[in-house]
Amino acid sequence: MGANAQAVEGDHAVQGDHAVQGEHAVQGEHTVQAVTDGSEAPVSESVSPVTPKARASADLAAYFQEASAWDCDRIAQWQQSARRAWWVAAAAGLCTLLCALALLLLVPLKRVDPFVIRVDGTSGVVDVVPIYAGRMNLPDSVTRYFLTHYVLVCERFNYATAESDYEECGAFHTARRNQAWYAQWNRSNPLSPLNLHRDGSSVSVQIESVSFFRRASGLGDLAQVRYLKIEHAANGAPQQLTHWIATIQYGYGTPSQDPSVRRWNPLGFKVIEFISEPEVPHEAQPDPAAAPGAANRVPP
C-alpha cells in the first residue's frame, strides 16, 4: 500500500511538472506577465518566430556589411598608396631640380684648353707644345705687329665693321682703358665715331712708322706710332688726309682663357695708355738751286 501510494504521488508529481512546463510554454508563446511591487500588471508582447526568409535577410545584410568594410579597406589602401606615390614624385622632382641647379653652377667652371701637338720631322717624336703663360720676353717684331694691328683696327671706322672692331680693340685693353674706350664710343659723346660718321662717311688708316722708347729706369714699355688717316666722304667729295702720332704704353699679361678673346690676342698684349694727337708735317723748304734764273747767275 505504501509503495503504491508513493508511486501514485511520483506520477502525479511528474505530471504536475509536465503540466507546469506546458503551461509556461504556452504562456511564453502568447503572453508574458511581469510583477512589480507586489501587483500584477499583465504586459503582453508579441514574439514572432524566426522564419527562413528573415534569416536569409540577416545573412545578406551581414555579407553586405563585410563587403562594405572590405571596400573601405581597399579605398584606404589606395589612398595610402597614392600619398606614397605623390611623396615619391615630389622627391624625384626635387632631386631633378637640384641636379639642374648643380649643372648650372658647374657651367662657369667648364673651359676649353687649346693645345698644339708637334711632330719632329727627323725623329718622329710627338710632344705637346706648352701653352704660353705670358711670362716670356717677346722680340720687338712681335710688339711692332701688335701695335700696328691695334692702331689699324681701333683708329679706322666703317659702319659695317664698327661692332666687330669695337670688340676686337677691347681684347687688347686693360680695365681702365676699356672704361675710356666705352666713354669714347658712347652715343652721348658728341665726338663719338658713331655720331661723327652717321652720314655714312668712313675712315681708313695707313701706318707710317713705329718707334720704341726706353725709360730712364731701362723699362721699355713706350712706343710711338705715326699713321695717316684718310677720311672718305659719303657724297663723293675728295678724300681728306691727316697725319697723326700715337703714344702708347703697353705691356704683356696672362692671356685670356676666353676663346673669343684669345683668337684676337693670343699672347696677352695689353694697351695701358693711348694718346693720339694730330701731327703737322714739316713743309719742304724751296731749293735755291731750283729757283728760276738760278742757272744764269754768276757767283760773285
Secondary structure, DSSP 8 states (H G I E B T S, - for coil): -HHHHHHHHHHHHHHHHHHHHHHHHHHHHH-EEEEETTEEEEE--------HHHHHHHHHHHHHHHHHHHHHHHHHHHHHHHHHHHHHHHHHHHHHHHHHHHHHHHGGG------EEEE-TTT--EEEE----S-S---HHHHHHHHHHHHHHHH-B-TTTHHHHHHHHHTTB-HHHHHHHHHHH-TTSTT-HHHHTTTS-EEEEEEEEEEEE--TTS---EEEEEEEEEEE-TT----EEEEEEEEEEEEE----S-HHHHTT-TT-EEEEEEEEEE---------GGGSTTGGG----
